[in-house]
Amino acid sequence: MLGYASFAEVSLATKMADTPAQVAAFQRDMARKARPFAERDIAELRDFARLELGMDTLESWDLAWAAEKLKQQRYSFSDDEVKQYFPEPQVLAGLFRVIESLFAVKLAPDAAAAWHPAVRFFRIERDGKLIGQFYLDLYARETKRGGAWMDDAITRRRILGGVQTPVAYLNCNFPAPVGDKFATFSHDDVITLFHECGHGLHHLLTQVDELPVSGIHGVEWDAVELPSQFMENFCWEWDVLSGMTAHAETGAPLPRALYDKMIAAKNFQSGLQILRQVEFGLFDLLLHSEFVPGGNRSFMDLLAEVRREVAVLVPPEWNRFPHSFSHIFGGGYAAGYYSYKWAEVLSADAYEAFEEAARTSGSTLDAATGERFWREILSVGGSRPALESFRAFRGREPQPDALLRHNGMAAAA
């Protein structure tokens, strides 16, 4: 009725990617480049299981357990050990320093009515002028929704009295302080906080006055995670982390040796992880573009074909993964699961511009590159196609090489 050949075409009409063929080619290219590293990952795991765990055969249900044992042996540090180095005041100060250094803004406490005593309120100024405000609700509570999220309370727009400044909610579920001690966060918590602040910056630093395309509004689904995933990268930079850590008892900064272990563990089995995501994304895409219900093959046949093409680990025949693939039924990701990896490519490639600048300036907190990122990505919101914004920032099309490198994989030819 709408003139589209498949639901996948309908889904992509409002996304950054153009056609199902383009998305399929993107995912197959990622699989091709990640496959040698995934094969190495599984070979190492099988060797470890045989030599250390006495398991001559590694079944699919053994993989997660064996992988955790290998990770513990190889890196030997705990989240609790790391957590002691991330007390809340140092983490917030470090986060605010990153934002202020990159985007020429000032963050300061502000006052507003809130829904809980633990909720704080902040203002953002640029050149001494208020440009946005945000609520920060960090701690878990019994009555609070789980997870972490950013949402808009007020969106920038032009009204009769002038321009309405935006307000955002930043919500997390971190452990609250105990007694008179500050809360301490795991490194994953820190990454989550930076992620949600990326969404918040996308909303708060907009320069667009038209409500439907101001801030996060009107941004394509597969590009909206670019600013949030981009901000996560700073959580792995030594010059950023070392300045936002202080042991909860001794005040000592994060040891470099522990940081090096964290970096090594970050890329543990990254080849297998990428292939797993590609498998899910390609199955989702083909299910909504090429699959014919009632035809000569079932959806399980389609999944088997995808696995033969991209996977190095194939679950047993009785496995029924599609029955629980809730993202594409109730999660809004039908013909869109690829967008996780698509946005990671965008964010890693964008962050590479800061890595390039650091070779000259000595730090990824490069103000000139930050100003370009604000001008070409954050400030324009959904007022122009995301691909045009990316091209304006990077001067070219997105490339996956930076993502592969950040995952410990050199781009294959």
C-alpha angles and dihedrals in degrees: 000000000000095000097248122131094220144358088260089065090050091050094049094048090086097034134087094249114080109208141009088245091057092050092047091050091049093052094044090050090052090049092050093051095044098043099084090053092046090052089051090049094053093044090054091048093050092048091050092048091051098043102035106023100034093237114141091180123043110205122198091253090056096055102087093046095046092045091053091050091051092048092051092049094047101045106019102195132114133224088236090058092052093043093065089067096057110068113171100249092054092045094051092044090051093048092049091048090056093049094045093046094050104040106030094241135128124226121202139163114271136182129248139137111275137189096237136025091240093059115101131198128215138183130216120212131187119193088351093303126115111247102164149344135212143193117228115204106174109163134080117244133179093246095045128100113250127247129032129285147158122221136173121250096175127008125211112257141142114264133173093274096048132273120348111222117227127249125197138192117225110192131183137161104225125151111276123233117278117221112319095336125104120249115261123212133209117235088253088056090052091051090050091051092050089047095054091044088056089059089045093052090050088057100037102043096050119129095195117113099192110094100218092058102027120116112333093350117110094011112139115258094239093050102041092088093057097094094041096048089042091059091052090068093070089062088071097049115106094213089054099041096043089057095051101048133087123159110251092232107027103024090230117149122245109288114244091229091057091047090053090054090050091053092049092048091049091070097042108141091346091153091059091045094053093048090050091054092046090051091054094043097047092047090050092049096047091044089059098038112031107015116106114205110226091018129125095285132051127225087257089056088053092051090050090053091051091049092049088053103045113008130091092187119054119191120224118285091251092060111114103192095155091064090067099035090118095166091075096043108039104002102070094245100112105141085356108080088103088069092082092065093033091058091046089057090051094047095045092047091048091049090052087070088064091047089052091050090050090064087069104027096036095233138068086224089086111163097203093053090043090054090053091048090051093046098045103031115017102034098050098055110179095334092110135019113287092233090059090050091050092048090049090054101040100025092230146047119295115271129197097219095095092052092051091048092049087054092053095260126119112221110262120226 
